[in-house]
Amino acid sequence: MKALALIAVLLSVGVQEFTTSRVNVVYTGREARLARSLAVKAGEALLRLEGEFGLPPKGQISIILASSPEDFFQAQPGGVRVPVWAAGVAYPNLNLIVLKSGKAAKGTGLDKTLVHELAHVVLGRIFGRRPVPTWLNEGLTMHLADDWGVSRQVAMARAVSSGRLIPLRRLVGRFPEDRLSAETAYAQSYYFISFLRDRYGPQVMGRLVRNLGLGVSADNALLQASGLRRGDLEEEFYCWLSGRFSLFWILTGPGVVWFLAAALIVVAWAVQRRAAARKIAKWEAEADGPEADSVRAGGPGREDGTKSPL
């Protein structure tokens, strides 16, 4: 109701809305095309959440598209203060997302921001007042946004090869602050969900999330989803990671990079040397040819040394 009241106030000052069965996008007139695009993107993301992860949304989600930083701050319900750098904020209890438009959030991928906030809303609606485990929150949003990238693969391969994987119990709350450990935490969260879906089927996430949302302990929820105790499940996960990333690190690690750089230098030197040899051979051939002889004998034009007639 609070979200509807806020939207009603916004509509009273000249903004418009674009509505589908799943989302209601509130926007100013000059953002009509963007609003329609976001509504389509949101519908696709929600379909993926339901079809691939077994997590249907509860009710229609409202999305306020703010065309300026000032509008973004004013659109926060109840005067909630948000960081200046924030590009989007989710309010699961209100089924509400507030986004900066592309103009207001320079350098930010609006589609990815929307998808992240949709996942937060869906999970928040399931968990209610219970905290969502960070590995689940971040891992699922990265999957939904197709946010994997080579950098995440490298981070995971580095952790596997160095034996610096993080126990799952340490990925429930805040992630580590140092850069390398944080990269490992995000990568490991992403690949833990990949592992669960690969090993136990796509619908495992729905069962796991619903049990966690009902207050079932993480150990018991994982046991019911996989049939394994947490320690055994983590061991299986680590083996799964090793099978995928040990070779990757061998092929992409820093030692290989230096080796390839040195090999490229040697190849470049060999190519230059061969090119120089071919050039010298060409000069020698020209020096022994008839044209060179005529020049030495009497200048250009005639082999007998006389000048060509004008």
C-alpha positions in Angstrom: 0.0 0.0 0.0 2.8 2.4 0.8 4.3 1.8 -2.7 0.9 2.4 -4.3 0.5 5.6 -2.3 4.0 6.8 -3.4 3.2 6.0 -7.0 -0.1 7.9 -6.8 1.7 11.0 -5.5 4.2 10.7 -8.4 1.4 10.3 -11.0 -0.2 13.4 -9.6 2.8 15.5 -10.6 2.9 14.5 -14.3 4.6 11.2 -14.5 3.2 8.2 -16.4 3.2 4.4 -16.1 3.7 1.4 -18.3 2.1 -1.8 -16.9 2.4 -5.5 -17.7 1.2 -8.5 -15.8 4.4 -8.7 -13.8 5.7 -5.1 -13.4 4.5 -1.5 -13.3 7.1 1.0 -14.5 6.5 4.6 -13.4 8.4 7.2 -15.5 8.4 10.8 -16.9 7.2 11.3 -20.4 10.7 11.6 -21.9 11.6 8.2 -20.6 8.8 6.2 -22.3 11.0 4.1 -24.6 13.4 3.2 -21.7 10.4 2.4 -19.5 9.0 -0.1 -22.1 12.5 -1.6 -22.5 12.9 -2.1 -18.8 9.5 -3.7 -18.5 10.4 -6.2 -21.2 13.7 -6.9 -19.5 12.1 -7.3 -16.1 9.5 -9.7 -17.5 12.3 -11.9 -19.0 14.3 -11.9 -15.8 11.3 -12.9 -13.7 10.4 -15.7 -16.1 14.0 -17.0 -15.7 13.7 -16.8 -12.0 10.6 -18.9 -12.1 11.6 -21.3 -14.9 15.3 -21.8 -14.2 15.4 -21.4 -10.5 11.9 -22.3 -9.3 11.4 -18.9 -7.7 8.1 -17.2 -8.9 7.6 -13.6 -7.9 4.8 -12.7 -5.4 2.6 -10.1 -6.9 3.3 -7.3 -9.3 6.6 -5.4 -8.8 6.6 -1.6 -9.1 9.6 0.1 -10.6 10.1 3.9 -10.3 12.4 5.2 -13.0 14.0 8.5 -11.7 15.3 10.8 -14.5 17.6 12.8 -12.2 19.5 12.3 -8.9 17.1 14.6 -7.2 14.1 12.6 -8.3 15.9 9.4 -7.3 16.3 10.6 -3.7 12.8 12.0 -3.5 11.3 8.7 -4.7 12.7 6.7 -1.8 9.7 5.7 0.4 9.5 7.2 3.8 12.5 9.5 3.1 15.0 6.7 3.3 18.5 8.0 2.7 20.6 6.0 0.2 24.2 6.4 -0.9 24.9 9.0 -3.6 26.6 6.3 -5.8 23.6 4.0 -5.6 22.0 3.3 -9.0 19.1 1.2 -7.7 17.4 0.3 -4.4 15.1 -2.6 -3.7 12.3 -2.6 -1.1 11.1 -6.2 -1.0 8.5 -5.5 1.7 6.9 -3.0 -0.7 7.5 -5.0 -3.9 9.2 -1.8 -5.1 12.4 -0.9 -7.0 13.7 2.7 -7.4 16.1 3.1 -10.3 18.1 6.0 -11.7 17.7 6.3 -15.5 20.6 6.0 -17.8 21.2 9.8 -17.8 21.1 10.0 -14.0 23.3 7.0 -13.4 26.2 7.6 -15.8 28.5 4.7 -16.4 26.0 2.2 -14.9 24.5 -0.7 -16.8 20.8 -0.1 -16.1 19.7 -3.5 -17.3 22.1 -5.3 -14.9 21.1 -3.0 -12.1 17.4 -3.8 -12.7 18.1 -7.6 -12.8 20.1 -7.4 -9.5 17.3 -5.5 -7.8 14.6 -7.9 -9.1 16.5 -10.8 -7.5 16.8 -8.9 -4.2 13.0 -8.3 -4.3 12.1 -11.9 -5.0 14.4 -13.3 -2.4 13.4 -10.7 0.1 9.7 -11.5 -0.3 10.5 -15.2 0.4 12.7 -14.5 3.4 10.7 -11.7 4.9 12.5 -10.4 8.0 15.1 -13.2 7.9 18.5 -12.3 6.5 19.3 -13.8 3.1 22.7 -15.6 3.1 25.1 -13.4 1.1 26.4 -16.3 -1.0 22.8 -16.9 -2.1 21.9 -13.2 -2.6 25.0 -12.4 -4.7 25.3 -15.7 -6.4 21.8 -15.7 -7.7 21.8 -12.1 -8.8 25.1 -12.7 -10.8 23.5 -15.7 -12.5 20.4 -13.8 -13.4 22.4 -10.9 -14.8 24.7 -13.3 -16.7 27.5 -11.6 -14.8 30.3 -14.2 -15.0 33.2 -12.9 -17.0 36.8 -14.1 -17.4 37.8 -12.2 -14.3 35.5 -14.3 -12.2 37.0 -17.5 -13.8 40.5 -16.3 -13.1 39.6 -15.5 -9.4 38.1 -19.0 -9.0 41.0 -20.7 -10.7 43.5 -18.8 -8.5 41.6 -19.8 -5.3 41.5 -23.5 -6.4 45.1 -23.7 -7.3 46.3 -21.9 -4.1 44.0 -23.8 -1.8 42.3 -20.6 -0.6 38.7 -21.5 -1.0 36.4 -20.0 1.6 34.2 -22.2 3.8 30.5 -21.7 3.1 29.7 -20.7 6.7 31.9 -17.6 6.2 30.0 -16.5 3.1 26.7 -16.1 5.0 27.4 -12.5 6.2 29.6 -9.7 5.0 32.2 -10.7 2.4 35.9 -10.1 3.1 37.2 -6.6 2.6 40.5 -7.3 1.0 40.3 -7.4 -2.8 41.5 -10.9 -3.5 39.4 -12.5 -0.8 36.4 -10.5 -2.0 36.9 -11.7 -5.6 37.1 -15.3 -4.4 33.9 -14.8 -2.3 31.9 -13.5 -5.2 33.3 -16.1 -7.6 32.7 -18.9 -5.2 29.1 -17.8 -4.6 28.4 -17.8 -8.3 29.9 -21.2 -8.9 28.3 -22.8 -5.8 24.9 -22.1 -7.4 26.3 -23.5 -10.7 27.4 -26.6 -8.9 24.1 -27.2 -7.2 22.2 -26.8 -10.5 24.6 -28.9 -12.4 24.7 -31.7 -9.9 21.1 -31.7 -8.5 19.0 -30.1 -11.3 17.7 -26.5 -11.8 14.8 -26.9 -9.4 17.1 -27.5 -6.5 17.4 -23.7 -5.9 13.6 -23.4 -5.4 13.6 -26.1 -2.7 16.7 -24.7 -1.0 15.5 -21.1 -1.0 12.0 -21.9 0.2 13.3 -24.0 3.1 15.8 -21.2 4.1 13.0 -18.7 3.8 10.9 -20.8 6.2 13.6 -20.6 8.8 15.2 -24.0 8.2 18.9 -23.9 9.2 21.4 -23.7 6.3 22.8 -27.2 7.2 19.3 -28.8 7.1 18.2 -26.9 4.0 21.3 -28.1 2.1 20.8 -31.6 3.4 17.2 -31.7 2.2 18.2 -30.2 -1.2 21.2 -32.4 -1.9 21.0 -35.4 0.5 24.5 -34.5 1.8 25.6 -32.9 5.1 27.2 -29.5 4.6 30.8 -30.8 5.1 30.3 -33.6 2.5 28.6 -31.2 0.1 31.4 -28.7 0.4 33.9 -31.5 -0.3 32.0 -32.5 -3.4 31.8 -28.8 -4.5 35.6 -28.4 -4.1 36.2 -31.5 -6.2 33.8 -30.1 -8.8 35.8 -26.9 -8.8 39.1 -28.7 -9.1 37.9 -30.6 -12.1 37.0 -27.4 -13.9 39.6 -24.8 -12.8 42.9 -26.6 -12.1 43.7 -26.9 -15.9 42.3 -23.4 -16.5 44.8 -22.0 -14.1 47.7 -24.0 -15.6 46.7 -22.6 -19.0 46.1 -19.0 -17.9 48.3 -18.5 -14.8 51.1 -15.9 -14.5 53.8 -18.4 -15.3 52.2 -19.2 -18.7 51.7 -15.5 -19.4 55.5 -14.8 -18.9 56.3 -17.9 -21.0 54.1 -16.8 -23.8 55.5 -13.2 -23.6 59.0 -14.6 -23.9 58.0 -16.9 -26.8 56.4 -14.0 -28.6 59.7 -12.0 -28.3 61.7 -14.9 -29.7 59.2 -15.4 -32.6 59.3 -11.7 -33.4 63.1 -11.7 -33.4 63.2 -14.8 -35.7 60.7 -13.1 -38.1 62.7 -9.9 -38.2 65.9 -11.9 -38.8 64.4 -13.9 -41.6 63.0 -10.7 -43.2 66.5 -9.0 -42.9 68.1 -12.1 -44.5 65.6 -12.0 -47.4 66.3 -8.3 -48.0 70.1 -8.9 -48.1 69.7 -11.8 -50.5 67.5 -9.5 -52.7 70.2 -6.8 -52.7 72.9 -9.4 -53.7 70.7 -10.7 -56.5 70.2 -7.2 -57.8 73.9 -6.5 -57.6 74.7 -9.5 -59.8 71.9 -8.8 -62.4 72.0 -7.1 -65.9 70.5 -3.8 -64.8 73.2 -3.3 -62.2 76.0 -4.1 -64.7 74.7 -1.5 -67.2 74.7 1.1 -64.5 78.3 0.4 -63.5 79.4 0.3 -67.2 78.1 3.5 -68.4 75.0 4.8 -66.6 71.4 4.3 -67.4 69.9 3.2 -70.7 72.5 1.2 -72.7 74.7 -1.7 -71.9 77.6 -0.4 -74.1 77.9 2.7 -72.1 76.5 5.2 -74.6 73.6 7.4 -73.6 70.2 6.8 -75.0 69.1 9.2 -77.6 66.6 11.9 -76.5 
